[in-house]
Amino acid sequence: MPRRHPLPTLWPQAWLFTDARLGDALFAAVATLPPASGIVLRHDELAPGKRWRLARRLARTGHLLLLAGPPALARRWGADGVHLRQPSAKQAAQAHRLGLIVSMPVHNAREAGAARRARADLAFVSPLHATRSHPGAPALGQKTWLRLARLTGAQPVALGGMTAKRARSLGRASAASGIAPGWAGIDAWMSLAGR
């Protein structure tokens, strides 16, 4: 199946991570995304048929869609790319051969190095701030976040307690490093949707 979008010259600045806690509010949250944003579909707990139907519905929103899962599945389901968790980093070569965008999560320097070696296109570096997704995990703060973002060699996206206001602040702090980060969230989009 061909890529739904050409490889971006400019990456989406805003991203939504899906998970079960979004529930019925998922498409209300998607509706709050700016045009040409990105969505990372996780929803690992769904049965394959339901997850496929959700992927197809999200693909029709016009946003860039990355599937957390194996590259062959992302390709078969028509996703633009794949979100590879750290244990699956070796699948990046297959994803690149299939013409898929590759993203990876990064929480520390070891994972930043893995993202660089995998030639990830995007690195979701987190948690920048305290977040409900990682209760009790220490926040990286801007200085550590920027160091990890540079180590990845990929387009960095901030995740963890992010809001549009915090994204603007990070953008200003990153300008001197030549980094133009994107940002991702769950709760931020839910609150914009009034949920």
URMORA-V492071 format. One record per backbone hydrogen bond with DSSP energy under -0.5 kcal/mol. NH is the residue of the N-H (numbers start at 1). CO is the residue of the C=O. Records with the same first field share a line. If there is no record, write none. Layout:
# URMORA-V492071
NH->CO, CO
This chain:
# URMORA-V492071
15->183
16->38
17->185
18->16, 40
22->19
23->20
25->22
26->23
29->25
30->26
31->27
32->28, 29
33->30
37->34
38->14
39->64
40->16
41->39, 66
42->40
43->18
46->43
51->47
52->48
53->49
54->50
55->51
56->52
57->53
58->54
59->55
60->56
61->58
62->59
63->58
64->37
66->39, 64
67->81
68->41, 66
69->67, 83
74->70
75->71
76->72
77->73
78->75
79->74
80->65
81->65
82->101
83->67
84->82, 103
85->83
88->85
89->86
91->88
92->89
93->90
95->91
96->92
97->93
98->94
99->96
100->95
101->80
103->82
104->122
105->84
106->124
112->108
113->109
114->110
115->111
116->112
117->113
118->114
119->116
120->115
121->102
122->102
123->155
124->104
125->123, 157
126->106, 124
128->159
129->160
134->131
135->132
137->134
140->127
141->128
144->140
145->141
146->142
147->143
148->144
149->145
150->146
151->147
152->148
153->149, 150
155->121
156->154
157->123
158->182
159->125
167->163
168->164
169->165
170->166
171->167
172->168
173->169
174->170
175->171
177->174
178->174, 175
179->174
181->179
182->156
183->13
184->158
185->15
190->186
191->187
192->188
193->189
194->191
195->190
